[in-house]
Amino acid sequence: MVIASTTLKEDYWELFELRDQDIEYLYNYLLENETPLTSAELLAELVEERIRQAKTAQELERSQGCELYLPKERYQAGQELVFPALSWRKGKVIAVRPGRNPDLGPFEVIKVQFSQGEIREFAAGLQNHILNQPQEIKEDEAQFDKQAILATYGDLLQRRLEEGLRDHSDFVQIAGKWFPRALLVDINVGHLNLAEAVLDMAGGGPLPTVKLLEQIELQSNVNPKLLEFSMDYALQEDARFDEVGAAGEVLWFLKRLEPPAVLEPPLHLQYHPIEEDRSLFTEEMLRLEASLQDELSPPPQRVMKVDETQVCLIYPHWREGTLPLSAQTRLLFPTAYEAPRIRFTIVDGETNERFPAWVVRTHGYVYGLKDWYEKRGLIPGSYVKIQRSKKAGEVILTRLARRPGREWVRTVLVGSDGGIVFAMLKHNVSAQFDERMAIMVPDVEGVDQAWEKTLKERIPFEKTVVSMLRELSKLNPQGHAHASELYAAVNLLRRCPPGPLLSLLNSRPWFVHVGDQHYRYTEGEEH
């Protein structure tokens, strides 16, 4: 067996772009298999095909257009041959004679003249010979090792593959899988109306495509996977339906029956961007920002993958029954290829109770926890532990319990003028909380009215910060407040991530940093 070494240009895979012949190959491959495939599956097939093409092209280049010499073949005088075993040297057959060897049976001997005049003889018509085996390319070369290529360049190649396929209207994608548009099974409006009725009877959903197909009794003799894909595509193109399954699972819901808070952010999560200067941030400030796990904060450059984390609730999330999808918590909740909303299951870590919730990917929060917060006695400032579940489509939430008892807790009170003040009062608490960020809210309606007043009167952000810092400082003998306390307090009146607050505190002279992210307000400054 001849083993030849061959190489590609070093940047071959880095410069990968989807070509017309690649599109044609993938189209025909999907056509032959009649099964929709994911981008990763198509990429693996395309890389294998590119490797085959590269090997063929290099063999052709080395053969210089001549026929490859194989001992089993017969040749005639005047033919030009290339010899892989002789470093791909090229020669011309100048004579053919019968071979003489009783052990080998009948065969021929060809006389070949090489370019520099050298003449050598070779067997022909000889069926049993080691050189009849096809040439192999060294498998240990990373450039021709499919798994090594995918491990090194997979993300880049898949991104360019998807970009290329999206540019071709011949392909459609649903739930991460691709198929030629022209080969889809026809799903008419009658079928879709029946699907709507089925989902309506199921309370809106979610239901998998297979269940819908069973109910509408769509008859077809095509591949079941293709029928399912065609139904998925038809549902996706109809505004009545919403695909809400996590990656790898297709589930359908009636959009008109989805909670309004999963379609648009509810009042207390609506953020009106506030200017900030991040050049002022120190490493300490960045660590504080990351620790608060606000979904509106920019993600850090590196996010450590964990199996669990803790979140300290702020008023907007407590009020709306949501959790932030921060850079870290996002990794613990289900995601999807395309779906902006995902229906999944919460498991109570204490009771094993299960209930539905939603990941709202586009706006960065998890919705559906209001009843659970109330049942578990959580307040703004309470800790919630989030754990990855071993079962797909589930996430474990646990209240950090403590012995029930009366504790001194910062309490927000609403005055007759709609303004808010703080007081330290005793309350019954049964869950662990952050002492800096905990705020008991006995008058939720009054705080909501103060929030609406802030919006209606367009009270400047800085004025709100000054007011909150003044009120918080009254509870501290040193007359200052920590940035995290101020962050929690400001979010009683308007949605604000840590960044704009930290930027403001470090850009005005009347906010004095007294160390360890504690700030004091200096009266009498011009502002």
Secondary structure as the mmCIF struct_conf table of DSSP 4:
data_model
#
loop_
_struct_conf.conf_type_id
_struct_conf.id
_struct_conf.beg_label_comp_id
_struct_conf.beg_label_asym_id
_struct_conf.beg_label_seq_id
_struct_conf.end_label_comp_id
_struct_conf.end_label_asym_id
_struct_conf.end_label_seq_id
STRN STRN1 ILE A 3 ALA A 4
TURN_TY1_P TURN_TY1_P1 GLU A 10 LEU A 15
HELX_RH_AL_P HELX_RH_AL_P1 ASP A 20 ASN A 33
TURN_TY1_P TURN_TY1_P2 GLU A 34 GLU A 34
STRN STRN2 LEU A 37 THR A 38
HELX_RH_AL_P HELX_RH_AL_P2 SER A 39 SER A 63
TURN_TY1_P TURN_TY1_P3 GLN A 64 GLY A 65
HELX_LH_PP_P HELX_LH_PP_P1 CYS A 66 CYS A 66
STRN STRN3 GLU A 67 LEU A 68
HELX_LH_PP_P HELX_LH_PP_P2 TYR A 69 TYR A 69
TURN_TY1_P TURN_TY1_P4 PRO A 71 LYS A 72
BEND BEND1 GLU A 73 GLU A 73
TURN_TY1_P TURN_TY1_P5 ALA A 77 GLY A 78
STRN STRN4 GLU A 80 PHE A 83
HELX_RH_3T_P HELX_RH_3T_P1 PRO A 84 LEU A 86
TURN_TY1_P TURN_TY1_P6 SER A 87 TRP A 88
STRN STRN5 ARG A 89 PRO A 98
TURN_TY1_P TURN_TY1_P7 PRO A 102 LEU A 104
BEND BEND2 PRO A 106 PRO A 106
STRN STRN6 GLU A 108 PHE A 114
TURN_TY1_P TURN_TY1_P8 SER A 115 GLN A 116
BEND BEND3 GLY A 117 GLY A 117
STRN STRN7 ILE A 119 ALA A 124
BEND BEND4 GLY A 125 GLY A 125
BEND BEND5 GLN A 127 ASN A 128
HELX_RH_3T_P HELX_RH_3T_P2 ILE A 130 ASN A 132
BEND BEND6 GLN A 133 GLN A 133
HELX_LH_PP_P HELX_LH_PP_P3 PRO A 134 GLN A 135
STRN STRN8 GLU A 136 ILE A 137
TURN_TY1_P TURN_TY1_P9 GLU A 139 ASP A 140
HELX_RH_3T_P HELX_RH_3T_P3 ALA A 142 PHE A 144
HELX_RH_AL_P HELX_RH_AL_P3 LYS A 146 ARG A 166
TURN_TY1_P TURN_TY1_P10 ASP A 167 ASP A 167
TURN_TY1_P TURN_TY1_P11 SER A 169 ASP A 170
STRN STRN9 PHE A 171 ILE A 174
TURN_TY1_P TURN_TY1_P12 ALA A 175 GLY A 176
STRN STRN10 LYS A 177 PRO A 180
HELX_RH_3T_P HELX_RH_3T_P4 ARG A 181 LEU A 183
HELX_LH_PP_P HELX_LH_PP_P4 LEU A 184 ASP A 186
HELX_RH_AL_P HELX_RH_AL_P4 VAL A 189 MET A 201
TURN_TY1_P TURN_TY1_P13 ALA A 202 GLY A 204
STRN STRN11 LEU A 207 PRO A 208
HELX_RH_AL_P HELX_RH_AL_P5 THR A 209 ILE A 216
TURN_TY1_P TURN_TY1_P14 GLU A 217 GLU A 217
BEND BEND7 VAL A 222 VAL A 222
HELX_RH_AL_P HELX_RH_AL_P6 PRO A 224 GLN A 236
TURN_TY1_P TURN_TY1_P15 GLU A 237 GLU A 237
BEND BEND8 ASP A 238 ASP A 238
TURN_TY1_P TURN_TY1_P16 ALA A 239 ARG A 240
STRN STRN12 PHE A 241 GLU A 243
HELX_LH_PP_P HELX_LH_PP_P5 GLY A 245 ALA A 246
TURN_TY1_P TURN_TY1_P17 ALA A 247 GLY A 248
STRN STRN13 LEU A 251 LEU A 254
HELX_RH_3T_P HELX_RH_3T_P5 LYS A 255 LEU A 257
BEND BEND9 GLU A 258 GLU A 258
HELX_RH_AL_P HELX_RH_AL_P7 PRO A 260 LEU A 263
BEND BEND10 GLU A 264 GLU A 264
HELX_RH_3T_P HELX_RH_3T_P6 LEU A 267 LEU A 269
HELX_RH_3T_P HELX_RH_3T_P7 ARG A 278 LEU A 280
HELX_RH_AL_P HELX_RH_AL_P8 GLU A 283 LEU A 292
TURN_TY1_P TURN_TY1_P18 GLN A 293 GLN A 293
TURN_TY1_P TURN_TY1_P19 GLU A 295 LEU A 296
BEND BEND11 SER A 297 SER A 297
HELX_LH_PP_P HELX_LH_PP_P6 PRO A 298 PRO A 300
BEND BEND12 GLN A 301 GLN A 301
BEND BEND13 ASP A 307 ASP A 307
STRN STRN14 GLU A 308 CYS A 312
HELX_RH_AL_P HELX_RH_AL_P9 TYR A 315 GLU A 320
TURN_TY1_P TURN_TY1_P20 GLY A 321 GLY A 321
STRN STRN15 THR A 322 PRO A 324
TURN_TY1_P TURN_TY1_P21 ALA A 327 GLN A 328
HELX_RH_3T_P HELX_RH_3T_P8 THR A 329 LEU A 332
BEND BEND14 PHE A 333 PHE A 333
BEND BEND15 TYR A 337 GLU A 338
BEND BEND16 PRO A 340 PRO A 340
STRN STRN16 ARG A 341 ASP A 348
TURN_TY1_P TURN_TY1_P22 GLY A 349 THR A 351
STRN STRN17 ARG A 354 VAL A 360
TURN_TY1_P TURN_TY1_P23 ARG A 361 GLY A 364
STRN STRN18 TYR A 365 TYR A 367
HELX_RH_AL_P HELX_RH_AL_P10 LYS A 370 LYS A 375
TURN_TY1_P TURN_TY1_P24 ARG A 376 GLY A 377
TURN_TY1_P TURN_TY1_P25 PRO A 380 GLY A 381
STRN STRN19 SER A 382 SER A 382
STRN STRN20 TYR A 383 ARG A 388
BEND BEND17 LYS A 390 LYS A 391
TURN_TY1_P TURN_TY1_P26 ALA A 392 GLY A 393
STRN STRN21 GLU A 394 ARG A 399
STRN STRN22 ALA A 401 VAL A 414
TURN_TY1_P TURN_TY1_P27 SER A 416 ASP A 417
BEND BEND18 GLY A 418 GLY A 418
STRN STRN23 ILE A 420 ALA A 431
STRN STRN24 PHE A 433 PHE A 433
TURN_TY1_P TURN_TY1_P28 GLU A 435 MET A 437
STRN STRN25 MET A 440 MET A 440
BEND BEND19 PRO A 442 PRO A 442
HELX_RH_AL_P HELX_RH_AL_P11 VAL A 444 LYS A 456
TURN_TY1_P TURN_TY1_P29 GLU A 457 ARG A 458
HELX_RH_AL_P HELX_RH_AL_P12 PHE A 461 SER A 473
TURN_TY1_P TURN_TY1_P30 LYS A 474 LEU A 475
BEND BEND20 ASN A 476 ASN A 476
TURN_TY1_P TURN_TY1_P31 PRO A 477 GLN A 478
BEND BEND21 GLY A 479 GLY A 479
STRN STRN26 ALA A 481 HIS A 482
HELX_RH_AL_P HELX_RH_AL_P13 ALA A 483 VAL A 490
TURN_TY1_P TURN_TY1_P32 ASN A 491 LEU A 493
BEND BEND22 ARG A 494 ARG A 494
HELX_RH_AL_P HELX_RH_AL_P14 PRO A 498 LEU A 505
TURN_TY1_P TURN_TY1_P33 ASN A 506 SER A 507
TURN_TY1_P TURN_TY1_P34 PRO A 509 TRP A 510
STRN STRN27 PHE A 511 GLY A 515
TURN_TY1_P TURN_TY1_P35 ASP A 516 GLN A 517
STRN STRN28 HIS A 518 TYR A 521
TURN_TY1_P TURN_TY1_P36 GLU A 523 GLY A 524
#
